[in-house]
Amino acid sequence: MSVNIIISLTLISLLAAYVAWNLGANDVANSMGTSVGSKAITLTQAIIIAGILEFTGAVIFGHQVSATLATKVAKPNLFIDTPQTFLVGMIAVLLSCGLWLQIATSKGLPVASSHAVVGAIAGFSWVAIGKEAISWGNIGFICLGWIVTPVISAMVAASLYSLLRYWLFEREDMLPQLREWIPWLSAALISIFGIIVLPAIVQLPVFNYFLLPEQTIGLGIGLLATGGITFYSWNRLDKYQQQKLQTSILEKIMGKFQVLSACFVAFAHGSNDVGNAIAPLAAIVYIFNTNAVPIGNLNIPTWILVLGGLGIVAGLAVQGKNVIATVGENIISLVPSKGFCAEIATATTILMASRVGLPISTSHALVGSVIGIGLISSNQQVRWSTIKSVVLAWVITLPLAAILAAVIFSLLLLLPWF
């Protein structure tokens, strides 16, 4: 490999790290924003927890990142004769997405990074070949997800919070009811997030020695986790019984559940959304190595996964507080019980969408669930001014990223080394 190629790859890798930085500063708020807003954990604790879990999810399970960003939004078969054009286009994608995410983060707006990538790829493809290079059906499918996701998430969150309010919050025998509900809450938590995380965990080489089906191993881990959470929560409840305010005890217990739910969301987010930063880099590395455009699935090298994970963690640590404040504090005032319901609804919505193959945004799901809880809370007002700003950021993300990528792509082609 020549010195020029090594220098080029180094610079492009730094650019991908810049995108991952902004991804961490913006998207990670989806997993930790409600926990910070409800005071279940502090901002510093959120950054440490999310940093560890986001990095772990990205590095260990990031191989499952879909290649649709590189092969389904544009039509790579139209670039077979000009792989260098596709390479320059992916550089434009990284630049435009990084710039837009940084702008949105500075304003505290939780935007959809996946939609920014989709818009950017569509933008450069249009300039490079024409509108026939874009898979309009797939983009329409994504836009449908924009509309459906917050609605479904709001309905799930509102239903769950209504159920807990009826069976727990409004009961005179609140603490005995809570003791009976703890095992069910534990099982619900492990079931919903376990479906996302456990299938990947049981595929690790360490479990090959058990000589058991993956489903059995996953079920066993789930039962152990459910029992552990249940007994820990019962122990906490016994200690909190010395306090006089029942509501305070309930919220403290719900705070423990919320921290766990946020951890699972952070892990799943790191394993899935890291592709928004590193998929373009993986496509570029593939072209450098083969001088061909990737048509099928991309094999993402481990060093690229590590780069994406480190970038996400660094961005979260330095800039993540802006978007965390928007999601966790500026839409409604949250307590742990509401934050827990919001995160359960978010995970449920993502899981339902995955089952039907609908690409959605975590930020859409979480903001929708927070709004749903706010609408049914009699003593709660939704801050619609914040919602308008967030929705506006969602709406303009795809076209703005497309325009940015088209302009940057055109400018890059004017440079002599391209």
C-alpha positions as CSV (number, residue, x, y, z in Angstrom):
1,M,0.0,0.0,0.0
2,S,1.5,3.3,-1.1
3,V,2.3,6.2,1.2
4,N,-0.4,8.3,-0.5
5,I,-3.1,5.7,0.2
6,I,-2.1,5.4,3.8
7,I,-2.2,9.2,4.3
8,S,-5.6,9.3,2.5
9,L,-7.0,6.5,4.7
10,T,-5.7,8.1,7.8
11,L,-7.4,11.4,7.0
12,I,-10.7,9.7,6.0
13,S,-10.6,7.7,9.2
14,L,-10.2,10.9,11.2
15,L,-13.2,12.2,9.3
16,A,-15.2,9.1,10.3
17,A,-14.2,9.6,13.9
18,Y,-15.4,13.2,13.6
19,V,-18.8,11.8,12.5
20,A,-18.8,9.3,15.3
21,W,-18.0,12.1,17.8
22,N,-21.0,14.0,16.7
23,L,-23.1,10.9,16.7
24,G,-22.1,10.3,20.4
25,A,-22.9,14.0,21.2
26,N,-26.3,13.7,19.7
27,D,-27.8,10.2,19.5
28,V,-26.6,8.8,22.8
29,A,-28.9,11.2,24.6
30,N,-31.7,8.9,23.5
31,S,-30.5,6.3,25.9
32,M,-29.5,8.5,28.9
33,G,-31.6,11.7,28.5
34,T,-34.6,10.5,30.5
35,S,-32.5,9.0,33.3
36,V,-30.7,12.3,33.8
37,G,-33.9,14.3,33.5
38,S,-35.6,12.2,36.1
39,K,-32.6,12.5,38.5
40,A,-32.2,8.7,38.5
41,I,-28.5,9.3,37.7
42,T,-26.3,12.3,37.4
43,L,-24.9,13.6,34.1
44,T,-21.4,12.4,35.0
45,Q,-22.8,8.9,35.8
46,A,-24.7,8.9,32.5
47,I,-21.6,9.7,30.5
48,I,-19.6,6.9,32.2
49,I,-22.3,4.3,31.9
50,A,-23.3,5.2,28.3
51,G,-19.6,5.4,27.3
52,I,-18.8,1.9,28.5
53,L,-21.9,0.3,27.1
54,E,-22.0,2.2,23.8
55,F,-18.3,1.3,23.2
56,T,-18.9,-2.4,24.1
57,G,-22.0,-2.6,21.9
58,A,-20.2,-1.0,19.0
59,V,-17.0,-3.0,19.1
60,I,-18.4,-6.5,20.0
61,F,-21.7,-6.5,18.2
62,G,-21.2,-3.8,15.5
63,H,-20.5,-6.5,12.9
64,Q,-24.3,-6.7,12.5
65,V,-24.4,-3.2,11.1
66,S,-26.5,-3.4,8.0
67,A,-24.9,-2.6,4.6
68,T,-28.2,-1.0,3.4
69,L,-26.6,2.5,3.8
70,A,-24.0,1.6,1.2
71,T,-26.1,-0.6,-1.1
72,K,-29.8,0.2,-0.8
73,V,-30.2,4.0,-0.7
74,A,-28.2,4.5,-3.9
75,K,-27.8,1.9,-6.6
76,P,-24.1,0.8,-6.4
77,N,-24.4,-1.2,-9.6
78,L,-24.6,2.1,-11.5
79,F,-21.1,3.0,-10.1
80,I,-19.4,-0.2,-11.1
81,D,-17.4,1.5,-13.8
82,T,-16.5,4.5,-11.6
83,P,-15.8,3.3,-8.1
84,Q,-13.7,6.4,-7.5
85,T,-16.8,8.5,-7.9
86,F,-18.6,6.4,-5.2
87,L,-15.6,6.8,-2.9
88,V,-15.6,10.6,-3.3
89,G,-19.4,10.5,-2.6
90,M,-18.9,8.6,0.6
91,I,-16.3,11.2,1.7
92,A,-19.0,13.9,1.0
93,V,-21.4,11.8,3.1
94,L,-19.1,11.9,6.1
95,L,-18.4,15.6,5.8
96,S,-22.1,16.6,5.4
97,C,-23.3,14.3,8.2
98,G,-20.6,15.5,10.6
99,L,-21.4,19.1,10.0
100,W,-25.2,18.7,10.3
101,L,-24.9,16.6,13.5
102,Q,-22.5,19.2,15.0
103,I,-24.9,22.1,14.2
104,A,-27.9,20.2,15.7
105,T,-26.0,19.2,18.8
106,S,-24.9,22.8,19.4
107,K,-28.6,23.8,19.4
108,G,-29.5,20.8,21.6
109,L,-31.7,19.2,18.9
110,P,-32.0,15.4,18.9
111,V,-31.9,14.6,15.1
112,A,-31.9,11.3,13.3
113,S,-28.4,10.5,12.2
114,S,-29.5,7.5,10.1
115,H,-31.7,9.9,8.1
116,A,-28.8,12.3,7.7
117,V,-26.8,9.5,6.2
118,V,-29.6,8.4,3.9
119,G,-30.1,12.0,2.7
120,A,-26.4,12.5,2.2
121,I,-26.1,9.4,0.1
122,A,-29.1,10.3,-2.0
123,G,-27.7,13.8,-2.5
124,F,-24.4,12.9,-3.9
125,S,-25.9,10.1,-6.0
126,W,-28.3,12.5,-7.7
127,V,-25.4,14.8,-8.6
128,A,-23.1,12.0,-9.7
129,I,-25.5,10.1,-12.0
130,G,-29.0,11.4,-11.7
131,K,-32.3,10.8,-9.8
132,E,-32.4,7.2,-11.3
133,A,-29.4,6.4,-9.0
134,I,-31.6,6.7,-5.9
135,S,-33.9,4.0,-4.5
136,W,-36.9,6.1,-3.9
137,G,-39.0,3.3,-2.5
138,N,-36.5,2.7,0.3
139,I,-36.4,6.4,1.1
140,G,-40.2,6.5,1.2
141,F,-40.2,3.6,3.6
142,I,-37.9,5.5,5.9
143,C,-40.1,8.6,5.7
144,L,-43.1,6.4,6.8
145,G,-41.0,5.3,9.8
146,W,-40.6,9.0,10.7
147,I,-44.4,9.4,10.9
148,V,-45.3,6.1,12.6
149,T,-42.5,5.8,15.2
150,P,-43.4,8.7,17.6
151,V,-47.1,7.9,17.4
152,I,-46.7,4.2,18.3
153,S,-44.1,5.0,21.0
154,A,-46.4,7.7,22.5
155,M,-49.3,5.2,22.7
156,V,-47.1,2.5,24.3
157,A,-45.7,4.9,26.9
158,A,-49.0,6.4,27.7
159,S,-50.6,2.9,28.1
160,L,-47.8,1.6,30.4
161,Y,-47.8,4.7,32.5
162,S,-51.6,4.6,32.8
163,L,-51.4,1.0,34.0
164,L,-48.7,1.8,36.6
165,R,-50.6,4.8,37.8
166,Y,-53.8,2.8,38.3
167,W,-52.2,-0.2,40.0
168,L,-49.5,1.7,42.0
169,F,-49.4,5.4,42.1
170,E,-53.1,6.0,43.0
171,R,-53.4,3.1,45.6
172,E,-53.4,3.5,49.3
173,D,-51.5,0.3,49.7
174,M,-48.8,1.4,47.3
175,L,-45.8,-0.4,48.9
176,P,-47.4,-3.9,49.1
177,Q,-48.6,-3.4,45.5
178,L,-45.1,-2.4,44.5
179,R,-43.6,-5.6,46.1
180,E,-46.0,-7.7,44.0
181,W,-45.2,-5.7,40.9
182,I,-41.4,-5.9,41.1
183,P,-41.1,-9.4,39.6
184,W,-43.4,-8.5,36.8
185,L,-41.5,-5.2,36.1
186,S,-38.2,-7.2,36.2
187,A,-39.5,-9.8,33.7
188,A,-40.9,-7.1,31.4
189,L,-37.5,-5.3,31.4
190,I,-35.5,-8.4,30.7
191,S,-37.9,-9.7,28.1
192,I,-38.1,-6.5,26.0
193,F,-34.4,-5.7,26.1
194,G,-33.3,-9.3,26.2
195,I,-34.8,-9.9,22.8
196,I,-32.5,-7.2,21.4
197,V,-29.3,-8.1,23.3
198,L,-29.3,-11.7,24.4
199,P,-29.4,-13.3,20.8
200,A,-26.1,-11.5,20.2
201,I,-24.6,-12.4,23.6
202,V,-25.2,-16.1,23.3
203,Q,-23.3,-16.2,20.0
204,L,-20.0,-15.3,21.8
205,P,-17.4,-18.1,21.7
206,V,-17.4,-18.5,25.5
207,F,-20.9,-20.1,25.3
208,N,-19.8,-22.8,22.8
209,Y,-18.7,-24.9,25.7
210,F,-22.2,-25.3,27.2
211,L,-23.4,-27.6,24.4
212,L,-26.9,-26.2,24.7
213,P,-29.1,-24.5,22.2
214,E,-28.8,-20.7,22.0
215,Q,-32.4,-20.3,23.0
216,T,-31.9,-22.3,26.2
217,I,-28.8,-20.3,27.1
218,G,-30.6,-17.0,26.4
219,L,-33.6,-18.1,28.5
220,G,-31.3,-19.2,31.4
221,I,-29.5,-15.8,31.4
222,G,-32.8,-14.0,31.2
223,L,-34.2,-16.0,34.2
224,L,-31.1,-15.3,36.3
225,A,-31.2,-11.6,35.4
226,T,-34.9,-11.4,36.3
227,G,-34.4,-13.1,39.6
228,G,-31.4,-10.9,40.4
229,I,-33.2,-7.7,39.7
230,T,-36.2,-8.9,41.7
231,F,-34.3,-9.8,44.9
232,Y,-32.2,-6.7,44.7
233,S,-35.3,-4.5,44.4
234,W,-37.0,-6.3,47.2
235,N,-33.9,-5.6,49.4
236,R,-33.9,-1.9,48.4
237,L,-37.6,-1.7,49.2
238,D,-37.1,-3.2,52.7
239,K,-34.4,-0.6,53.4
240,Y,-36.5,2.3,52.1
241,Q,-39.5,1.2,54.3
242,Q,-38.0,3.3,57.1
243,Q,-38.9,6.5,55.2
244,K,-42.3,8.0,55.6
245,L,-43.2,9.2,52.0
246,Q,-44.5,6.2,50.0
247,T,-44.2,8.1,46.7
248,S,-40.5,8.8,47.4
249,I,-39.9,5.1,48.0
250,L,-41.7,4.2,44.8
251,E,-39.7,6.6,42.7
252,K,-36.4,5.4,44.2
253,I,-37.2,1.8,43.3
254,M,-38.3,2.9,39.8
255,G,-35.1,4.8,39.5
256,K,-33.2,1.5,39.8
257,F,-35.3,0.0,37.0
258,Q,-34.8,3.1,34.9
259,V,-31.0,2.9,35.1
260,L,-31.1,-0.7,33.9
261,S,-33.4,0.2,31.0
262,A,-31.1,3.0,30.0
263,C,-28.1,0.6,30.1
264,F,-29.8,-1.8,27.7
265,V,-30.8,1.0,25.3
266,A,-27.2,2.4,25.3
267,F,-25.8,-1.1,24.5
268,A,-28.3,-1.7,21.7
269,H,-27.8,1.8,20.4
270,G,-24.0,1.3,20.2
271,S,-24.3,-2.0,18.4
272,N,-26.7,-0.6,15.8
273,D,-26.3,3.1,15.2
274,V,-22.5,3.1,15.0
275,G,-23.0,2.1,11.4
276,N,-24.1,5.6,10.6
277,A,-20.6,6.8,11.2
278,I,-18.5,3.8,10.0
279,A,-20.5,2.3,7.1
280,P,-19.2,5.0,4.7
281,L,-15.7,4.4,6.0
282,A,-16.1,0.7,5.5
283,A,-17.2,1.3,1.9
284,I,-14.3,3.6,1.3
285,V,-11.8,1.0,2.7
286,Y,-13.4,-1.7,0.5
287,I,-12.9,0.4,-2.6
288,F,-9.3,1.1,-1.7
289,N,-8.6,-2.6,-1.2
290,T,-10.5,-4.0,-4.2
291,N,-10.9,-1.0,-6.6
292,A,-14.6,-2.1,-6.8
293,V,-17.9,-0.8,-5.4
294,P,-19.4,-2.9,-2.6
295,I,-22.6,-4.6,-3.9
296,G,-23.4,-7.1,-1.2
297,N,-22.8,-7.1,2.6
298,L,-19.7,-5.3,3.9
299,N,-17.2,-7.0,6.2
300,I,-16.4,-4.3,8.7
301,P,-12.8,-4.6,10.1
302,T,-12.5,-4.5,13.9
303,W,-10.3,-1.4,13.8
304,I,-13.1,0.5,12.2
305,L,-15.5,-0.7,14.9
306,V,-13.1,0.5,17.6
307,L,-12.7,3.8,15.9
308,G,-16.4,4.3,15.8
309,G,-16.8,3.3,19.4
310,L,-14.1,5.6,20.6
311,G,-15.5,8.5,18.6
312,I,-19.0,8.0,20.1
313,V,-17.7,7.9,23.7
314,A,-15.6,11.0,23.2
315,G,-18.4,13.0,21.6
316,L,-20.8,12.0,24.4
317,A,-18.3,13.0,27.1
318,V,-17.5,16.4,25.6
319,Q,-20.8,17.6,24.0
320,G,-23.5,15.2,25.0
321,K,-25.1,17.3,27.7
322,N,-26.9,19.7,25.3
323,V,-29.1,17.0,23.7
324,I,-29.5,15.1,27.0
325,A,-31.0,18.3,28.5
326,T,-33.5,18.6,25.6
327,V,-34.7,15.0,25.8
328,G,-34.6,14.7,29.6
329,E,-35.6,18.1,30.9
330,N,-37.0,20.5,28.2
331,I,-40.0,18.5,27.0
332,I,-41.7,17.5,30.3
333,S,-40.4,17.3,33.9
334,L,-39.5,13.7,34.5
335,V,-39.4,11.4,37.6
336,P,-38.0,7.9,37.4
337,S,-41.4,6.2,36.9
338,K,-42.1,8.3,33.9
339,G,-38.5,7.9,32.6
340,F,-38.8,4.1,32.9
341,C,-42.0,4.0,31.0
342,A,-40.5,6.2,28.3
343,E,-37.5,3.9,27.8
344,I,-39.6,0.7,27.9
345,A,-41.9,2.2,25.2
346,T,-38.8,3.2,23.1
347,A,-37.4,-0.3,23.2
348,T,-40.7,-1.9,22.4
349,T,-41.3,0.4,19.4
350,I,-37.8,-0.3,18.0
351,L,-38.4,-4.0,18.5
352,M,-41.8,-3.9,16.7
353,A,-40.3,-1.9,13.8
354,S,-37.4,-4.4,13.5
355,R,-39.8,-7.3,13.2
356,V,-41.5,-5.7,10.2
357,G,-38.3,-4.4,8.7
358,L,-39.1,-0.7,9.2
359,P,-36.0,1.5,9.7
360,I,-36.7,4.0,12.4
361,S,-34.9,6.5,14.6
362,T,-34.3,6.1,18.3
363,S,-34.8,9.8,18.8
364,H,-38.2,9.7,17.2
365,A,-39.2,6.8,19.5
366,L,-38.0,8.4,22.7
367,V,-39.3,11.9,22.1
368,G,-42.7,10.4,21.1
369,S,-42.9,8.3,24.3
370,V,-42.0,11.4,26.5
371,I,-44.8,13.3,24.8
372,G,-47.3,10.5,25.3
373,I,-46.6,10.4,29.0
374,G,-46.9,14.2,29.2
375,L,-50.3,14.2,27.5
376,I,-51.9,11.9,30.0
377,S,-50.4,13.4,33.1
378,S,-52.9,15.7,34.7
379,N,-50.3,17.8,36.4
380,Q,-47.9,17.9,33.5
381,Q,-47.6,20.3,30.6
382,V,-45.7,19.4,27.4
383,R,-43.4,22.2,26.3
384,W,-44.6,22.4,22.7
385,S,-42.0,25.1,21.8
386,T,-39.3,22.4,22.4
387,I,-41.3,19.9,20.4
388,K,-41.7,22.3,17.4
389,S,-37.9,22.8,17.3
390,V,-37.3,19.0,17.5
391,V,-39.8,18.2,14.8
392,L,-38.5,20.9,12.5
393,A,-35.0,19.4,12.9
394,W,-36.4,16.0,12.0
395,V,-38.2,17.3,8.9
396,I,-35.2,19.2,7.5
397,T,-32.6,16.6,8.3
398,L,-32.9,14.5,5.1
399,P,-33.2,17.3,2.5
400,L,-30.6,19.4,4.2
401,A,-28.1,16.5,4.4
402,A,-28.8,15.8,0.8
403,I,-28.1,19.4,-0.3
404,L,-25.0,19.5,1.9
405,A,-23.6,16.3,0.4
406,A,-24.4,17.4,-3.1
407,V,-22.6,20.7,-2.7
408,I,-19.6,19.1,-0.9
409,F,-19.4,16.3,-3.6
410,S,-19.4,18.9,-6.4
411,L,-16.7,20.9,-4.6
412,L,-14.5,17.8,-4.0
413,L,-14.6,16.9,-7.7
414,L,-13.0,20.3,-8.4
415,L,-10.0,19.5,-6.3
416,P,-7.0,18.2,-8.3
417,W,-6.4,15.1,-6.3
418,F,-9.9,13.9,-6.8
